[in-house]
Amino acid sequence: MSKVGLVVCGGIAAYKACEVLRGLQKAGHDVHVAMTADATKFVGTVTFEALSKHPVLTDLYNQPGDPIPHITLSEWADVVLVCPATANVMAKMAAGIGDDAATSFLLACDCPVLVAPAMNVRMWKNAATQANLATLRQRNVGIVMPEVGLLACGDIGEGKLASVDEIVSSVLETIYRQEHGLDLAGKTIVINAGPTHEAIDPVRFIANASTGKMGYAIAAEALRRGAQVRLVSGPVSIEAPRGADLRKVTSAAQMLDACLEAFEGADAAICTAAVADYTPKKVADHKLKKTVERVDVVELTETADILATLSAKKGDRVVIGFAAETNDVISYAKAKLARKGCDLVVANDVSRADSTFGSDTSRIAFVDANGVDEQETLPLSQVAELIIDRLSQLLGGKR
C-alpha cells in the first residue's frame, strides 16, 4: 500500500477529485488530502475527511499537535497528485511559491508529483500557462493532459479535466514504477489477444468465448514495466491499454500476418489469443438465406498455427504460449510445449468458473522444461504480473 497526497484546487472539477480518491483507495492505497481555500468553496472538507478517513490540510496554523503539518505530510507521501490543478497553482509550483498550506506542502515534497490540469481553454492556451507547463515537465512533474470538450463556462476546447480512470491509472503507474522499476525498458513485446472470427458469409462466423481480458491485462503490465507493446487483437469490446500499439484483426489469417509483422524486431511474443483452429473453406459473398441456400454442412480447413510459426522464427527471442483446456490441463500443456517449440506455456482450466473466458480471475500453471509451477486463483492483474515476471526472467531482466 502506497501513501498518496491529493491536493485539490479551486475549480468546478473539484468534485471529480472525490472519485479519484475512491479509485486510489479501491486500488489499495491510503490517501491524505490538502485543499486550497478556493477548493473548499466547491467541495467541503467534510466530504474528503469522510472519504479519506483523515483530517484535511487547509491551514498551516490550526493543526492540533502538529506545528509543521505541511512538512509532516510531505514526509508521509510516496506520491502526490494535484487534481484539479488550476492555472494559478501551476504557476505557483513553477515559481516555487508556497503561500498557503497546499502550495507549501507541494514545495516541501521530494517524491514524484503529478498534476491533472483543468481550466478554461483560453487560460490553458495562455503563453504563461504553457511556459509553466514546460517548466514543470523539465522538473519531471507528471502531466495528465486535459481533454477537449464542453467546459463549465460553455466554451468548447482543451482544458477539460482528464477522465477519472486516466488520472487514477497515471498515479498507479507512477506508484508501480517506484516499487518495481522498469525491468522491461528497451524491450519490444508482441501480445496477441481475443478471439478470431472465421466468416461463413458476410453476417455469420465461427468464433469462441474469448474476451481478450487476459491479453489486455498482460499488455498493461508490460507497459507499466517499460516495454513497448505491439498488441494484435481480435474482435473484443474492451479498451486497449494506453500506450499500446494496437493492431486490430478479425480472422486467424489476418492475425498471423499481423503477428509476423509485429514480431520483426521484437524481443518476445506472448500468444494469449484464442485463435480458431478451423476456418470455412469457402466464404459466401452474400448472406445465405435458409429458405433458399440451407447450410447443412460447413466444410472446414485448418488455420495456420501462430504459436508454432513464431516459435520456429524466434531464434534467441522468447515466445510464450497459452493452453486453455477443460480437462487434463497439465498433460495437454506439456504436450503443447513440446509440439510448438515455445519457451513457456501458461495453462489454465477454462471449465472452472474462476478461470474461464471473461472471468476477472484466473488459475494458471507455468509449464516449461524445468517442470510445472501451479498458482492459486488470482485477479487477472496479479496473474499478468506473474507472467511478466517470468518473461523478464527469460529475457535476463531483474525483478
Backbone hydrogen bonds, N-H to C=O, Kabsch-Sander energy under -0.5 kcal/mol:
donor,donor_aa,acceptor,acceptor_aa,energy
4,V,2,S,-0.6
4,V,30,D,-3.3
5,G,3,K,-0.5
5,G,79,V,-2.6
6,L,4,V,-0.6
6,L,32,H,-3.1
7,V,5,G,-0.6
7,V,81,L,-3.2
8,V,6,L,-0.6
8,V,34,A,-2.8
9,C,7,V,-0.5
9,C,84,P,-1.0
11,G,9,C,-1.0
14,A,11,G,-2.3
15,Y,12,I,-0.9
16,K,13,A,-1.6
17,A,13,A,-0.6
17,A,14,A,-1.2
18,C,15,Y,-1.1
19,E,15,Y,-0.7
20,V,16,K,-2.1
21,L,17,A,-2.6
22,R,18,C,-2.0
23,G,19,E,-2.3
24,L,20,V,-2.3
25,Q,21,L,-2.2
26,K,22,R,-2.6
27,A,23,G,-1.1
28,G,25,Q,-2.0
29,H,24,L,-2.1
30,D,2,S,-2.2
32,H,4,V,-2.4
34,A,6,L,-2.7
35,M,57,L,-2.6
36,T,8,V,-2.1
40,T,36,T,-1.3
41,K,38,D,-1.3
42,F,38,D,-0.5
42,F,39,A,-1.5
43,V,39,A,-2.2
47,T,44,G,-0.7
48,F,44,G,-1.0
49,E,45,T,-2.5
50,A,46,V,-2.4
51,L,47,T,-2.1
52,S,48,F,-2.7
53,K,49,E,-2.0
57,L,33,V,-2.6
58,T,56,V,-0.7
66,D,63,Q,-2.3
71,I,68,I,-0.7
72,T,68,I,-2.2
73,L,69,P,-2.5
74,S,70,H,-1.7
75,E,71,I,-2.2
76,W,72,T,-1.3
77,A,73,L,-2.1
78,D,3,K,-3.0
79,V,3,K,-1.5
80,V,112,P,-2.3
81,L,5,G,-2.9
82,V,114,L,-2.5
83,C,7,V,-2.7
83,C,81,L,-0.7
85,A,116,A,-2.4
86,T,84,P,-0.7
90,M,86,T,-2.3
91,A,87,A,-2.1
92,K,88,N,-2.1
93,M,89,V,-2.6
94,A,90,M,-2.3
95,A,91,A,-2.0
96,G,92,K,-1.1
97,I,92,K,-2.7
104,S,100,D,-2.1
105,F,101,A,-2.2
106,L,102,A,-2.0
107,L,103,T,-2.2
108,A,104,S,-1.4
109,C,105,F,-0.7
109,C,106,L,-0.8
114,L,80,V,-2.7
115,V,142,G,-2.8
116,A,82,V,-2.8
118,A,85,A,-1.9
119,M,159,G,-2.0
124,W,120,N,-2.5
125,K,121,V,-2.3
126,N,122,R,-0.9
130,Q,126,N,-2.4
131,A,127,A,-2.1
132,N,128,A,-2.5
133,L,129,T,-2.5
134,A,130,Q,-2.1
135,T,131,A,-2.1
136,L,132,N,-2.5
137,R,133,L,-2.3
138,Q,134,A,-2.3
139,R,135,T,-1.2
140,N,137,R,-2.1
141,V,136,L,-2.6
142,G,113,V,-2.6
144,V,115,V,-2.8
144,V,142,G,-0.5
145,M,143,I,-1.0
147,E,160,K,-3.4
149,G,157,G,-2.1
151,L,155,D,-3.3
154,G,151,L,-1.9
157,G,149,G,-2.2
159,G,147,E,-1.9
160,K,147,E,-2.0
160,K,157,G,-0.5
167,I,163,S,-2.3
168,V,164,V,-2.9
169,S,165,D,-2.6
170,S,166,E,-2.1
171,V,167,I,-2.0
172,L,168,V,-2.7
173,E,169,S,-2.5
174,T,170,S,-1.8
175,I,171,V,-2.5
176,Y,172,L,-2.8
177,R,173,E,-2.4
178,Q,174,T,-1.8
179,E,175,I,-2.1
180,H,176,Y,-2.9
181,G,177,R,-1.5
184,L,225,R,-2.4
185,A,182,L,-1.6
186,G,226,G,-0.8
187,K,184,L,-2.3
189,I,187,K,-0.5
189,I,228,Q,-3.0
190,V,268,A,-2.7
191,I,230,R,-2.5
192,N,270,I,-1.8
193,A,232,V,-2.2
196,T,274,A,-0.7
197,H,250,T,-2.8
198,E,196,T,-0.5
198,E,206,I,-2.6
199,A,197,H,-0.7
200,I,201,D,-0.6
200,I,204,R,-2.8
201,D,204,R,-1.4
204,R,201,D,-0.6
206,I,198,E,-2.6
216,Y,212,G,-2.5
217,A,213,K,-2.2
218,I,214,M,-2.3
219,A,215,G,-2.3
220,A,216,Y,-2.2
221,E,217,A,-2.1
222,A,218,I,-2.6
223,L,219,A,-2.2
224,R,220,A,-2.1
225,R,221,E,-1.3
226,G,223,L,-1.9
227,A,222,A,-2.3
228,Q,187,K,-3.0
229,V,227,A,-0.5
230,R,189,I,-2.8
230,R,228,Q,-0.5
231,L,229,V,-0.7
231,L,245,D,-1.7
232,V,191,I,-2.6
232,V,230,R,-0.7
233,S,231,L,-0.7
233,S,247,R,-2.0
234,G,193,A,-2.6
244,A,241,P,-2.0
245,D,229,V,-3.1
246,L,244,A,-1.2
247,R,231,L,-3.2
249,V,233,S,-2.8
255,M,251,S,-2.1
256,L,252,A,-2.4
257,D,253,A,-2.1
258,A,254,Q,-2.5
259,C,255,M,-2.6
260,L,256,L,-2.6
261,E,257,D,-2.1
262,A,258,A,-2.6
263,F,259,C,-2.2
264,E,260,L,-0.7
264,E,261,E,-0.9
266,A,263,F,-1.7
267,D,188,T,-2.9
268,A,188,T,-1.3
269,A,318,V,-2.1
270,I,190,V,-3.0
271,C,320,I,-3.1
272,T,192,N,-1.6
272,T,270,I,-1.1
274,A,194,G,-2.1
275,V,273,A,-1.3
279,T,301,T,-2.6
281,K,299,E,-2.9
284,A,200,I,-2.3
284,A,282,K,-0.5
289,K,287,K,-0.5
290,K,288,L,-0.5
292,V,289,K,-1.8
293,E,289,K,-4.1
296,D,294,R,-0.9
299,E,297,V,-0.6
301,T,279,T,-2.4
303,T,277,D,-2.3
306,I,304,A,-0.9
309,T,305,D,-2.2
310,L,306,I,-2.6
311,S,307,L,-2.3
312,A,308,A,-2.1
313,K,309,T,-0.9
314,K,310,L,-0.6
314,K,311,S,-0.8
317,R,314,K,-2.3
318,V,267,D,-1.6
320,I,269,A,-2.7
321,G,344,L,-2.8
322,F,271,C,-0.7
323,A,346,V,-2.6
325,E,323,A,-0.8
325,E,348,N,-2.5
332,Y,328,D,-2.6
333,A,329,V,-2.1
334,K,330,I,-2.5
335,A,331,S,-2.1
336,K,332,Y,-2.2
337,L,333,A,-2.4
338,A,334,K,-1.9
339,R,335,A,-2.3
340,K,336,K,-2.9
341,G,337,L,-1.5
343,D,319,V,-2.5
344,L,319,V,-1.0
345,V,367,V,-2.6
346,V,321,G,-2.8
347,A,345,V,-0.7
347,A,365,A,-3.0
348,N,323,A,-2.4
349,D,363,R,-0.7
350,V,325,E,-2.3
350,V,348,N,-0.9
351,S,325,E,-0.6
352,R,349,D,-1.4
355,S,352,R,-1.5
356,T,352,R,-0.5
359,S,356,T,-1.9
362,S,378,L,-2.4
364,I,362,S,-0.5
365,A,347,A,-1.8
366,F,373,D,-2.8
367,V,345,V,-2.6
367,V,365,A,-0.5
368,D,371,G,-2.4
371,G,368,D,-1.6
373,D,366,F,-2.6
375,Q,364,I,-2.7
378,L,362,S,-2.4
380,L,360,D,-2.1
382,Q,379,P,-0.7
383,V,379,P,-2.1
384,A,380,L,-2.9
385,E,381,S,-1.6
386,L,382,Q,-2.0
387,I,383,V,-2.3
388,I,384,A,-2.6
389,D,385,E,-2.1
390,R,386,L,-2.0
391,L,387,I,-2.3
392,S,388,I,-2.8
393,Q,389,D,-2.1
394,L,390,R,-2.4
395,L,391,L,-2.1
396,G,393,Q,-1.1
397,G,392,S,-3.7
